């Protein structure tokens, strides 16, 4: 069973940046698709960004040009760099690799 542990959430002011991390329990090389999703209170879980086996990046329109997804193969960690955060970005952020999900990390965007 693959374990995913997210970190990096917390309180950030609008316009600031934050980096989320997702540590995998197995080598990151074995996964085909890796991604980040988020779920705001009262809303459905939605796609944020993904990275496929050929390192092709995909982003939702709402975060394109502000967020960057990348992986560190030495640390078996997936990252989500978030810039110019907006209050609408407040949510629980989940990491997903293939069919596995993490428990999520809460991000609050507020002044």
N, CA, C and O atoms as a GROMACS GRO file, in nm:
protein
  444
    1UNK      N    1   0.084  -0.119   0.000
    1UNK     CA    2   0.000   0.000   0.000
    1UNK      C    3   0.088   0.125   0.000
    1UNK      O    4   0.173   0.143   0.088
    2UNK      N    5   0.068   0.209  -0.098
    2UNK     CA    6   0.145   0.332  -0.107
    2UNK      C    7   0.091   0.434  -0.009
    2UNK      O    8  -0.029   0.455   0.001
    3UNK      N    9   0.182   0.496   0.064
    3UNK     CA   10   0.145   0.601   0.158
    3UNK      C   11   0.187   0.736   0.102
    3UNK      O   12   0.298   0.753   0.051
    4UNK      N   13   0.097   0.832   0.112
    4UNK     CA   14   0.125   0.968   0.069
    4UNK      C   15   0.103   1.061   0.187
    4UNK      O   16  -0.001   1.055   0.253
    5UNK      N   17   0.200   1.146   0.213
    5UNK     CA   18   0.188   1.239   0.325
    5UNK      C   19   0.207   1.381   0.272
    5UNK      O   20   0.316   1.418   0.227
    6UNK      N   21   0.101   1.458   0.280
    6UNK     CA   22   0.109   1.598   0.237
    6UNK      C   23   0.152   1.688   0.352
    6UNK      O   24   0.128   1.658   0.469
    7UNK      N   25   0.215   1.797   0.317
    7UNK     CA   26   0.254   1.897   0.416
    7UNK      C   27   0.262   2.033   0.348
    7UNK      O   28   0.261   2.042   0.225
    8UNK      N   29   0.272   2.137   0.429
    8UNK     CA   30   0.289   2.271   0.374
    8UNK      C   31   0.167   2.360   0.383
    8UNK      O   32   0.175   2.479   0.353
    9UNK      N   33   0.056   2.305   0.424
    9UNK     CA   34  -0.064   2.387   0.438
    9UNK      C   35  -0.050   2.483   0.556
    9UNK      O   36   0.050   2.482   0.628
   10UNK      N   37  -0.152   2.564   0.574
   10UNK     CA   38  -0.151   2.661   0.682
   10UNK      C   39  -0.222   2.788   0.641
   10UNK      O   40  -0.304   2.788   0.548
   11UNK      N   41  -0.190   2.895   0.710
   11UNK     CA   42  -0.253   3.024   0.682
   11UNK      C   43  -0.158   3.112   0.601
   11UNK      O   44  -0.042   3.129   0.638
   12UNK      N   45  -0.207   3.166   0.491
   12UNK     CA   46  -0.126   3.254   0.408
   12UNK      C   47  -0.213   3.371   0.365
   12UNK      O   48  -0.334   3.357   0.345
   13UNK      N   49  -0.151   3.486   0.352
   13UNK     CA   50  -0.226   3.605   0.311
   13UNK      C   51  -0.246   3.608   0.160
   13UNK      O   52  -0.163   3.557   0.085
   14UNK      N   53  -0.353   3.667   0.114
   14UNK     CA   54  -0.377   3.680  -0.030
   14UNK      C   55  -0.258   3.748  -0.099
   14UNK      O   56  -0.202   3.846  -0.050
   15UNK      N   57  -0.222   3.693  -0.213
   15UNK     CA   58  -0.111   3.747  -0.289
   15UNK      C   59   0.023   3.684  -0.256
   15UNK      O   60   0.121   3.705  -0.328
   16UNK      N   61   0.029   3.607  -0.149
   16UNK     CA   62   0.154   3.545  -0.109
   16UNK      C   63   0.169   3.408  -0.176
   16UNK      O   64   0.081   3.363  -0.249
   17UNK      N   65   0.283   3.345  -0.148
   17UNK     CA   66   0.314   3.215  -0.207
   17UNK      C   67   0.321   3.107  -0.100
   17UNK      O   68   0.339   3.135   0.019
   18UNK      N   69   0.307   2.984  -0.146
   18UNK     CA   70   0.316   2.868  -0.056
   18UNK      C   71   0.359   2.748  -0.137
   18UNK      O   72   0.328   2.737  -0.256
   19UNK      N   73   0.432   2.657  -0.072
   19UNK     CA   74   0.469   2.533  -0.138
   19UNK      C   75   0.413   2.415  -0.061
   19UNK      O   76   0.437   2.401   0.059
   20UNK      N   77   0.340   2.332  -0.128
   20UNK     CA   78   0.291   2.206  -0.070
   20UNK      C   79   0.382   2.093  -0.112
   20UNK      O   80   0.440   2.095  -0.221
   21UNK      N   81   0.395   1.995  -0.025
   21UNK     CA   82   0.478   1.878  -0.055
   21UNK      C   83   0.398   1.752  -0.031
   21UNK      O   84   0.311   1.747   0.056
   22UNK      N   85   0.429   1.650  -0.107
   22UNK     CA   86   0.366   1.519  -0.094
   22UNK      C   87   0.476   1.413  -0.099
   22UNK      O   88   0.534   1.386  -0.204
   23UNK      N   89   0.503   1.354   0.016
   23UNK     CA   90   0.608   1.252   0.025
   23UNK      C   91   0.546   1.115   0.000
   23UNK      O   92   0.447   1.079   0.063
   24UNK      N   93   0.606   1.039  -0.092
   24UNK     CA   94   0.555   0.906  -0.123
   24UNK      C   95   0.638   0.802  -0.050
   24UNK      O   96   0.757   0.823  -0.024
   25UNK      N   97   0.575   0.689  -0.018
   25UNK     CA   98   0.645   0.583   0.056
   25UNK      C   99   0.724   0.492  -0.036
   25UNK      O  100   0.802   0.409   0.010
   26UNK      N  101   0.704   0.507  -0.168
   26UNK     CA  102   0.777   0.426  -0.264
   26UNK      C  103   0.841   0.516  -0.368
   26UNK      O  104   0.811   0.635  -0.378
   27UNK      N  105   0.929   0.458  -0.445
   27UNK     CA  106   1.000   0.536  -0.544
   27UNK      C  107   0.903   0.607  -0.638
   27UNK      O  108   0.809   0.547  -0.691
   28UNK      N  109   0.929   0.734  -0.657
   28UNK     CA  110   0.840   0.815  -0.738
   28UNK      C  111   0.845   0.773  -0.885
   28UNK      O  112   0.754   0.804  -0.961
   29UNK      N  113   0.950   0.702  -0.923
   29UNK     CA  114   0.966   0.659  -1.061
   29UNK      C  115   0.859   0.557  -1.104
   29UNK      O  116   0.830   0.545  -1.222
   30UNK      N  117   0.802   0.486  -1.007
   30UNK     CA  118   0.708   0.380  -1.043
   30UNK      C  119   0.570   0.432  -1.078
   30UNK      O  120   0.487   0.356  -1.129
   31UNK      N  121   0.544   0.559  -1.052
   31UNK     CA  122   0.410   0.611  -1.075
   31UNK      C  123   0.396   0.673  -1.213
   31UNK      O  124   0.488   0.735  -1.265
   32UNK      N  125   0.280   0.654  -1.270
   32UNK     CA  126   0.256   0.705  -1.403
   32UNK      C  127   0.201   0.848  -1.399
   32UNK      O  128   0.249   0.936  -1.470
   33UNK      N  129   0.102   0.869  -1.317
   33UNK     CA  130   0.040   1.002  -1.309
   33UNK      C  131   0.041   1.050  -1.166
   33UNK      O  132   0.006   0.976  -1.074
   34UNK      N  133   0.080   1.175  -1.146
   34UNK     CA  134   0.083   1.235  -1.015
   34UNK      C  135   0.009   1.368  -1.023
   34UNK      O  136   0.018   1.438  -1.124
   35UNK      N  137  -0.063   1.403  -0.918
   35UNK     CA  138  -0.137   1.527  -0.928
   35UNK      C  139  -0.182   1.583  -0.795
   35UNK      O  140  -0.168   1.521  -0.689
   36UNK      N  141  -0.235   1.702  -0.805
   36UNK     CA  142  -0.291   1.771  -0.689
   36UNK      C  143  -0.437   1.806  -0.718
   36UNK      O  144  -0.473   1.846  -0.829
   37UNK      N  145  -0.518   1.790  -0.616
   37UNK     CA  146  -0.660   1.825  -0.621
   37UNK      C  147  -0.691   1.908  -0.497
   37UNK      O  148  -0.613   1.911  -0.402
   38UNK      N  149  -0.804   1.974  -0.499
   38UNK     CA  150  -0.844   2.049  -0.381
   38UNK      C  151  -0.994   2.043  -0.363
   38UNK      O  152  -1.071   2.024  -0.457
   39UNK      N  153  -1.034   2.061  -0.238
   39UNK     CA  154  -1.176   2.060  -0.206
   39UNK      C  155  -1.205   2.170  -0.106
   39UNK      O  156  -1.157   2.168   0.008
   40UNK      N  157  -1.284   2.266  -0.149
   40UNK     CA  158  -1.325   2.375  -0.062
   40UNK      C  159  -1.452   2.334   0.011
   40UNK      O  160  -1.524   2.246  -0.035
   41UNK      N  161  -1.482   2.398   0.124
   41UNK     CA  162  -1.603   2.362   0.200
   41UNK      C  163  -1.728   2.373   0.114
   41UNK      O  164  -1.751   2.475   0.048
   42UNK      N  165  -1.808   2.268   0.114
   42UNK     CA  166  -1.933   2.268   0.041
   42UNK      C  167  -1.919   2.249  -0.108
   42UNK      O  168  -2.017   2.261  -0.182
   43UNK      N  169  -1.799   2.219  -0.154
   43UNK     CA  170  -1.778   2.202  -0.298
   43UNK      C  171  -1.721   2.065  -0.329
   43UNK      O  172  -1.672   1.995  -0.241
   44UNK      N  173  -1.729   2.029  -0.456
   44UNK     CA  174  -1.672   1.903  -0.502
   44UNK      C  175  -1.520   1.914  -0.508
   44UNK      O  176  -1.464   2.023  -0.522
   45UNK      N  177  -1.454   1.800  -0.496
   45UNK     CA  178  -1.310   1.797  -0.515
   45UNK      C  179  -1.280   1.829  -0.662
   45UNK      O  180  -1.346   1.777  -0.752
   46UNK      N  181  -1.182   1.914  -0.684
   46UNK     CA  182  -1.152   1.955  -0.820
   46UNK      C  183  -1.004   1.938  -0.852
   46UNK      O  184  -0.918   1.941  -0.764
   47UNK      N  185  -0.978   1.921  -0.978
   47UNK     CA  186  -0.843   1.905  -1.029
   47UNK      C  187  -0.768   2.037  -1.020
   47UNK      O  188  -0.824   2.143  -1.047
   48UNK      N  189  -0.641   2.030  -0.982
   48UNK     CA  190  -0.556   2.150  -0.978
   48UNK      C  191  -0.442   2.137  -1.079
   48UNK      O  192  -0.426   2.222  -1.166
   49UNK      N  193  -0.364   2.031  -1.066
   49UNK     CA  194  -0.248   2.016  -1.154
   49UNK      C  195  -0.207   1.870  -1.159
   49UNK      O  196  -0.234   1.794  -1.066
   50UNK      N  197  -0.142   1.830  -1.269
   50UNK     CA  198  -0.094   1.694  -1.280
   50UNK      C  199   0.035   1.687  -1.359
   50UNK      O  200   0.070   1.778  -1.435
   51UNK      N  201   0.105   1.577  -1.339
   51UNK     CA  202   0.232   1.551  -1.405
   51UNK      C  203   0.227   1.405  -1.449
   51UNK      O  204   0.208   1.316  -1.367
   52UNK      N  205   0.244   1.380  -1.580
   52UNK     CA  206   0.233   1.241  -1.625
   52UNK      C  207   0.371   1.178  -1.639
   52UNK      O  208   0.472   1.240  -1.606
   53UNK      N  209   0.374   1.055  -1.688
   53UNK     CA  210   0.498   0.980  -1.696
   53UNK      C  211   0.604   1.041  -1.785
   53UNK      O  212   0.723   1.012  -1.771
   54UNK      N  213   0.562   1.125  -1.878
   54UNK     CA  214   0.659   1.193  -1.964
   54UNK      C  215   0.685   1.335  -1.916
   54UNK      O  216   0.738   1.418  -1.990
   55UNK      N  217   0.647   1.362  -1.791
   55UNK     CA  218   0.666   1.494  -1.729
   55UNK      C  219   0.588   1.606  -1.798
   55UNK      O  220   0.629   1.722  -1.794
   56UNK      N  221   0.480   1.571  -1.858
   56UNK     CA  222   0.391   1.673  -1.915
   56UNK      C  223   0.304   1.729  -1.804
   56UNK      O  224   0.242   1.654  -1.728
   57UNK      N  225   0.301   1.860  -1.794
   57UNK     CA  226   0.225   1.926  -1.691
   57UNK      C  227   0.088   1.969  -1.743
   57UNK      O  228   0.073   2.009  -1.859
   58UNK      N  229  -0.010   1.958  -1.656
   58UNK     CA  230  -0.143   2.008  -1.687
   58UNK      C  231  -0.196   2.085  -1.568
   58UNK      O  232  -0.172   2.049  -1.454
   59UNK      N  233  -0.268   2.191  -1.596
   59UNK     CA  234  -0.321   2.276  -1.491
   59UNK      C  235  -0.465   2.313  -1.519
   59UNK      O  236  -0.508   2.320  -1.635
   60UNK      N  237  -0.539   2.335  -1.412
   60UNK     CA  238  -0.673   2.389  -1.430
   60UNK      C  239  -0.660   2.535  -1.473
   60UNK      O  240  -0.560   2.601  -1.444
   61UNK      N  241  -0.760   2.584  -1.540
   61UNK     CA  242  -0.755   2.723  -1.587
   61UNK      C  243  -0.742   2.822  -1.471
   61UNK      O  244  -0.682   2.928  -1.487
   62UNK      N  245  -0.796   2.787  -1.357
   62UNK     CA  246  -0.797   2.881  -1.245
   62UNK      C  247  -0.659   2.900  -1.182
   62UNK      O  248  -0.636   2.998  -1.111
   63UNK      N  249  -0.567   2.807  -1.206
   63UNK     CA  250  -0.434   2.818  -1.143
   63UNK      C  251  -0.322   2.831  -1.245
   63UNK      O  252  -0.207   2.855  -1.209
   64UNK      N  253  -0.355   2.816  -1.372
   64UNK     CA  254  -0.253   2.822  -1.476
   64UNK      C  255  -0.176   2.952  -1.467
   64UNK      O  256  -0.233   3.059  -1.448
   65UNK      N  257  -0.044   2.942  -1.482
   65UNK     CA  258   0.048   3.057  -1.477
   65UNK      C  259   0.076   3.105  -1.335
   65UNK      O  260   0.161   3.192  -1.315
   66UNK      N  261   0.007   3.051  -1.236
   66UNK     CA  262   0.036   3.087  -1.096
   66UNK      C  263   0.092   2.969  -1.017
   66UNK      O  264   0.172   2.988  -0.925
   67UNK      N  265   0.052   2.849  -1.052
   67UNK     CA  266   0.095   2.729  -0.980
   67UNK      C  267   0.192   2.649  -1.068
   67UNK      O  268   0.183   2.652  -1.191
   68UNK      N  269   0.283   2.577  -1.003
   68UNK     CA  270   0.375   2.489  -1.073
   68UNK      C  271   0.383   2.357  -1.000
   68UNK      O  272   0.400   2.353  -0.878
   69UNK      N  273   0.370   2.248  -1.075
   69UNK     CA  274   0.384   2.115  -1.018
   69UNK      C  275   0.519   2.060  -1.059
   69UNK      O  276   0.560   2.073  -1.175
   70UNK      N  277   0.588   1.998  -0.965
   70UNK     CA  278   0.716   1.937  -1.000
   70UNK      C  279   0.747   1.827  -0.900
   70UNK      O  280   0.687   1.819  -0.793
   71UNK      N  281   0.843   1.743  -0.936
   71UNK     CA  282   0.879   1.632  -0.849
   71UNK      C  283   1.028   1.631  -0.823
   71UNK      O  284   1.108   1.677  -0.905
   72UNK      N  285   1.063   1.579  -0.708
   72UNK     CA  286   1.203   1.558  -0.673
   72UNK      C  287   1.223   1.408  -0.658
   72UNK      O  288   1.179   1.349  -0.559
   73UNK      N  289   1.286   1.347  -0.755
   73UNK     CA  290   1.301   1.201  -0.754
   73UNK      C  291   1.395   1.152  -0.646
   73UNK      O  292   1.386   1.038  -0.603
   74UNK      N  293   1.486   1.238  -0.602
   74UNK     CA  294   1.578   1.196  -0.495
   74UNK      C  295   1.505   1.187  -0.362
   74UNK      O  296   1.538   1.103  -0.277
   75UNK      N  297   1.407   1.272  -0.343
   75UNK     CA  298   1.332   1.277  -0.217
   75UNK      C  299   1.197   1.206  -0.226
   75UNK      O  300   1.123   1.200  -0.128
   76UNK      N  301   1.164   1.152  -0.344
   76UNK     CA  302   1.034   1.088  -0.365
   76UNK      C  303   0.921   1.181  -0.320
   76UNK      O  304   0.829   1.140  -0.248
   77UNK      N  305   0.929   1.303  -0.364
   77UNK     CA  306   0.834   1.405  -0.321
   77UNK      C  307   0.779   1.482  -0.441
   77UNK      O  308   0.852   1.518  -0.533
   78UNK      N  309   0.650   1.504  -0.436
   78UNK     CA  310   0.581   1.586  -0.536
   78UNK      C  311   0.551   1.720  -0.472
   78UNK      O  312   0.508   1.726  -0.356
   79UNK      N  313   0.572   1.828  -0.545
   79UNK     CA  314   0.550   1.961  -0.492
   79UNK      C  315   0.443   2.036  -0.573
   79UNK      O  316   0.418   2.007  -0.690
   80UNK      N  317   0.383   2.132  -0.506
   80UNK     CA  318   0.296   2.227  -0.575
   80UNK      C  319   0.336   2.366  -0.527
   80UNK      O  320   0.311   2.403  -0.412
   81UNK      N  321   0.399   2.441  -0.616
   81UNK     CA  322   0.436   2.578  -0.584
   81UNK      C  323   0.320   2.668  -0.624
   81UNK      O  324   0.275   2.666  -0.739
   82UNK      N  325   0.271   2.745  -0.529
   82UNK     CA  326   0.156   2.830  -0.552
   82UNK      C  327   0.194   2.976  -0.531
   82UNK      O  328   0.240   3.014  -0.424
   83UNK      N  329   0.174   3.056  -0.634
   83UNK     CA  330   0.202   3.199  -0.626
   83UNK      C  331   0.073   3.279  -0.639
   83UNK      O  332  -0.026   3.231  -0.693
   84UNK      N  333   0.077   3.402  -0.589
   84UNK     CA  334  -0.037   3.493  -0.600
   84UNK      C  335  -0.166   3.425  -0.553
   84UNK      O  336  -0.267   3.423  -0.624
   85UNK      N  337  -0.160   3.370  -0.435
   85UNK     CA  338  -0.275   3.297  -0.383
   85UNK      C  339  -0.394   3.390  -0.363
   85UNK      O  340  -0.380   3.505  -0.322
   86UNK      N  341  -0.511   3.336  -0.393
   86UNK     CA  342  -0.636   3.409  -0.382
   86UNK      C  343  -0.722   3.346  -0.274
   86UNK      O  344  -0.707   3.227  -0.246
   87UNK      N  345  -0.812   3.422  -0.213
   87UNK     CA  346  -0.901   3.363  -0.111
   87UNK      C  347  -0.977   3.241  -0.164
   87UNK      O  348  -1.008   3.150  -0.088
   88UNK      N  349  -1.006   3.241  -0.294
   88UNK     CA  350  -1.078   3.128  -0.353
   88UNK      C  351  -0.994   3.001  -0.355
   88UNK      O  352  -1.045   2.891  -0.379
   89UNK      N  353  -0.865   3.016  -0.331
   89UNK     CA  354  -0.776   2.900  -0.328
   89UNK      C  355  -0.775   2.827  -0.196
   89UNK      O  356  -0.709   2.724  -0.184
   90UNK      N  357  -0.845   2.877  -0.098
   90UNK     CA  358  -0.852   2.812   0.032
   90UNK      C  359  -0.927   2.680   0.017
   90UNK      O  360  -1.039   2.676  -0.033
   91UNK      N  361  -0.864   2.572   0.062
   91UNK     CA  362  -0.924   2.439   0.046
   91UNK      C  363  -0.834   2.338   0.114
   91UNK      O  364  -0.725   2.371   0.161
   92UNK      N  365  -0.881   2.216   0.119
   92UNK     CA  366  -0.794   2.105   0.155
   92UNK      C  367  -0.733   2.055   0.025
   92UNK      O  368  -0.804   2.022  -0.070
   93UNK      N  369  -0.601   2.050   0.022
   93UNK     CA  370  -0.529   2.007  -0.097
   93UNK      C  371  -0.486   1.862  -0.079
   93UNK      O  372  -0.428   1.824   0.022
   94UNK      N  373  -0.517   1.782  -0.181
   94UNK     CA  374  -0.488   1.640  -0.179
   94UNK      C  375  -0.387   1.605  -0.287
   94UNK      O  376  -0.391   1.656  -0.399
   95UNK      N  377  -0.297   1.517  -0.251
   95UNK     CA  378  -0.202   1.462  -0.345
   95UNK      C  379  -0.257   1.328  -0.394
   95UNK      O  380  -0.318   1.253  -0.317
   96UNK      N  381  -0.235   1.299  -0.520
   96UNK     CA  382  -0.278   1.171  -0.576
   96UNK      C  383  -0.171   1.118  -0.670
   96UNK      O  384  -0.119   1.191  -0.754
   97UNK      N  385  -0.138   0.989  -0.656
   97UNK     CA  386  -0.048   0.923  -0.750
   97UNK      C  387  -0.116   0.794  -0.793
   97UNK      O  388  -0.154   0.711  -0.710
   98UNK      N  389  -0.132   0.779  -0.923
   98UNK     CA  390  -0.206   0.666  -0.980
   98UNK      C  391  -0.342   0.653  -0.909
   98UNK      O  392  -0.427   0.740  -0.927
   99UNK      N  393  -0.363   0.548  -0.830
   99UNK     CA  394  -0.494   0.530  -0.765
   99UNK      C  395  -0.491   0.565  -0.617
   99UNK      O  396  -0.590   0.545  -0.547
  100UNK      N  397  -0.381   0.616  -0.569
  100UNK     CA  398  -0.364   0.643  -0.427
  100UNK      C  399  -0.385   0.791  -0.394
  100UNK      O  400  -0.357   0.880  -0.475
  101UNK      N  401  -0.436   0.814  -0.274
  101UNK     CA  402  -0.463   0.950  -0.227
  101UNK      C  403  -0.402   0.973  -0.090
  101UNK      O  404  -0.394   0.882  -0.007
  102UNK      N  405  -0.360   1.098  -0.068
  102UNK     CA  406  -0.317   1.135   0.065
  102UNK      C  407  -0.435   1.182   0.148
  102UNK      O  408  -0.549   1.183   0.101
  103UNK      N  409  -0.406   1.222   0.272
  103UNK     CA  410  -0.511   1.266   0.363
  103UNK      C  411  -0.546   1.412   0.346
  103UNK      O  412  -0.650   1.458   0.394
  104UNK      N  413  -0.461   1.485   0.280
  104UNK     CA  414  -0.488   1.626   0.254
  104UNK      C  415  -0.419   1.719   0.352
  104UNK      O  416  -0.386   1.680   0.464
  105UNK      N  417  -0.398   1.842   0.307
  105UNK     CA  418  -0.342   1.946   0.391
  105UNK      C  419  -0.425   2.072   0.371
  105UNK      O  420  -0.455   2.111   0.258
  106UNK      N  421  -0.462   2.135   0.481
  106UNK     CA  422  -0.553   2.250   0.476
  106UNK      C  423  -0.476   2.377   0.445
  106UNK      O  424  -0.375   2.407   0.509
  107UNK      N  425  -0.525   2.451   0.348
  107UNK     CA  426  -0.469   2.581   0.316
  107UNK      C  427  -0.576   2.687   0.336
  107UNK      O  428  -0.685   2.678   0.281
  108UNK      N  429  -0.544   2.785   0.415
  108UNK     CA  430  -0.634   2.898   0.439
  108UNK      C  431  -0.571   3.024   0.381
  108UNK      O  432  -0.455   3.054   0.409
  109UNK      N  433  -0.646   3.096   0.301
  109UNK     CA  434  -0.596   3.219   0.240
  109UNK      C  435  -0.681   3.333   0.294
  109UNK      O  436  -0.798   3.349   0.257
  110UNK      N  437  -0.621   3.410   0.380
  110UNK     CA  438  -0.697   3.516   0.446
  110UNK      C  439  -0.602   3.620   0.503
  110UNK      O  440  -0.490   3.589   0.542
  111UNK      N  441  -0.649   3.743   0.506
  111UNK     CA  442  -0.571   3.849   0.568
  111UNK      C  443  -0.615   3.869   0.713
  111UNK      O  444  -0.561   3.955   0.783
   0.00000   0.00000   0.00000
